[in-house]
Structures are given as structure tokens and as C-alpha cells.
Amino acid sequence: MILYPHLDVNTAGHLSIDGADAVALAREFGTPAYILCEDVIRENCRTYLNAARRAFGPDALPLYASKALCFTAVYKLVAEEGLGVDCVSGGELYTALRAGFPAERIYFHGNNKTDADLQMALDMGVGTVVADNCDELEALEALAAKAGKTQRILLRITPGIDPHTHRAISTGHVDSKFGSAIVTGQAMEISRLALSKKHLVLAGFHCHVGSQIFDVEPFRDAAHIMLQFIADVKTETGFAATELNLGGGLGVPYTEYDRKIDYAAVIAEIGEIVRERSAALGIVAPRIILEPGRSLVAAAGVTLYTVGSVKQIPGFRNYVSVDGGMPDNPRYALYQSQYTALVANRAGEPRDFVATVAGRCCESGDLIGEGMALQKPSRGDILAVLTTGAYNYAMASNYNRLPRPPVVMVKKGEARLAVKRETFEDLVRNDCE
Ligand code: LLP
């Protein structure tokens, strides 16, 4: 096993990904390519669903935060597993709908939904809109009235928690572009406004404290603060929230030094906290929704590259350049995210060569990682970067006019194309003469 049970070394000494030979996959589908293990995603969905049902009751509904990884086959898979989905744009809504995702199980997020987004949600029959701010509430009310519909909503609230994670991905603190803060009084204000709207049905509240979180504390704090808020809203307005969405954010191991989280145990703990606090506050425990992204899909992904140049700069460092880079994985450039990498065609050998893995873009910050321990590679080797299922394909760009890699789904050794490799023709498709 290498980092995760679905990754191993086969008899040829190659990396195997759920029974498929990574070198053979590279040969068949070309590089760079994203490989995704279907069963890993399915298993993670089941872990969340079963744990949520045990902890929160039979109507519990984990949502897949599809910003982590979005294409048709993923929505189909998540729908089959019985989860709901969190969408954040017209593009995600469109893809989900086209994949046949049940609209009533969609939660529509975003801090700046356009009128066109809101109209699309109404037309699609999206189950729940998570309204971010008063302007959006007014716009949604007007559009719903015009359409003669009522829309179920949650309100996004900022509980004021710093989840001790990377600042750029911590979204629950007060100084945030997301939601309305409790401490400023704006959360109560938007609740009153929502309750006054004829075409909006307020079901409850949402918060999201951050991403890649390993501790249960931020979730415990969020539950405490949000349940207190629900109790305060009840006292002030008489409204009893029936749903509390505590967002996503549980972390995954990217390296052997990262902790593994027992998701079911964390969910059980959240269930306990909610029951206990609700009883103490004298409110009916709301239905709890969680919306994991990374922890459902990250571990399922491996990116395969072909090694190009290997440079050893005496007195400085080693550079291994690959045929992808920040356009397919911008996470090191953005967050200095750590990854595990290895040479897939010599996966059984010791990783005793330390290198900076660089992309092929004309930009020195185009790195996949620094100080990475690899087997010493040479030109033509296949380099595998692990745990790339979340926020890689979803964040990919065409910088330097590089076509986006394909997504290949693997299941028990069998591979199928889920997203085709972009062609040069795709790159110029929208260019006008
Ligand atoms: N719900 C809401 C409202 C969110 O904003 C997010 C992530 C999630 C759920 C899912 O969080 P997760 O379980 O995936 O941590 N691009 C960054 C991550 C940004 C996360 C943004 N919001 C990265 O590559 O690390």
C-alpha cells in the first residue's frame, strides 16, 4: 500500500491504481492524465451517508460539494449513492442537471449569484438555495414572485471561527465575503428579512468554517454557535429552524505525515454535540446536513505525467520537469500544498532522490512541489502524483494554451474515459476570426 489501500506496487514493479497498471494507463490514455478510482468515491459516499444516518437520523443527507471535482460521471455516481449535491455556479447546475441529478437534492451556493443563476435555479426546480446576503434575497424573492413559485432557502451565516487552516481557504470568520455574521447583528437582520418574504420558505441556516481541517473542534464550535443562533432566532422571531448545514471541510492525508481522520467517528461526535446542545437550549434538534468535497474525492485521484528534463544544479537543487504543471494542478502555486509523488514504472524502489517537480509553463512558480522524495527519474519515466482527486481537474486552466488532461475512471483494474483530453481544436473553438 502506498498512502492509500487502492495504491500498490504490482509484480512488474509498477504503481497499480485499484488493480490497473499506471504505466499501461499512461500508454493507453497519454499524459498528463487524471486517474480516478470510482470505488474510492463510492466508498467515501457510503461512509458519509451511513454515518450521517446513524448520527442524525434516517433523513440525513450529506451533500457532495461538487466544486471539488465536477463532470458528468461524478454527478451520476453521487446520485446513485443517494447523496445530495452542492453547486456553486450555473455551470455546475447545468452539468448536474444534464447528468440527471435530482434537482430537489441540489443546494445552490455562492456569495454572488447573478439574476441569471437564480432564474436558472428556479427554472430547474433546485431544492434549496443557500442565500448569502440581503441583496440576493430581494432578487430571489422578485424572481420567484414573477415565476409564481416559492423557493426553499437556507441562509449562509458566518459563525466567526478561525479553523486554523490556510487563511485563503478559511471562510467561517467574520471578515469574509461569505454570508452574514452573527456578532454584527447582520445574521439576525437577514433572518427577519427572509421570514418577511412571501415566495421564500426559510428552512434553516448554513455555515462553512474552512477546508482541509483535521480537528473536530471547529465543527464543535460551529455547532455550538449555530445552535445558539437558532435558539436566539426562535426567541426573537418565533421561527424554529428545521435544518442546519454545517458545511464541509474535513481533511485528507496528502503525505505520510498527515493524519488520517475517521470520518464516521467525527460525524458521530457532531451528532452527539447537536443532540446535547439542542436539549440544553430547549430547541428541537435540526436536521444536520454536511457537505464534504475533498474528503469524498481527493484520495481517489492520481495524476500521471511523463518526465522530461532532469536537471541537477550543483550546490542547489534537482529539478524534474513534467509534461503538465500549474494548469492541471495549481495547488502548490496557490497554497504550497504538499503532495506525494513517485516514479510509477519503478514504484517498488526507494524514493531517495529529492527534487523540485516543475511544470512546463513559462513561469518559475509553476511547481507541483519542492523537496519531493522520488525514485531518481529519467526522461520518459512516468511520474505519479497522488491524492489529486479534489481541486485539481476542477481548478485546471489552459494557461500557456495547454489542453486540459483527460479524466480516466478506474474500477477493479478496468479503465474508461470519463472526460476526453482537450484538443488544440478545442482551444481555438471559441476564437473569432
Ligand atoms: N461547502 C462550502 C460552502 C464550501 O465553500 C466548500 C469549499 C465546501 C463545502 C467543501 O469543502 P471541502 O470538504 O472540500 O473542504 N481550492 C481549495 C479549497 C477551497 C474550498 C472552498 N470551499 C483547495 O484546493 O484546497
Residues whose N, C-alpha, C, O or C-beta is under 5 A from the ligand:
A	BS01	LLP	A65 A68 I169 H208 G210 S211 Q212 G247 G248 G249 L250 E291 P292 G293 R294 S295 Y391
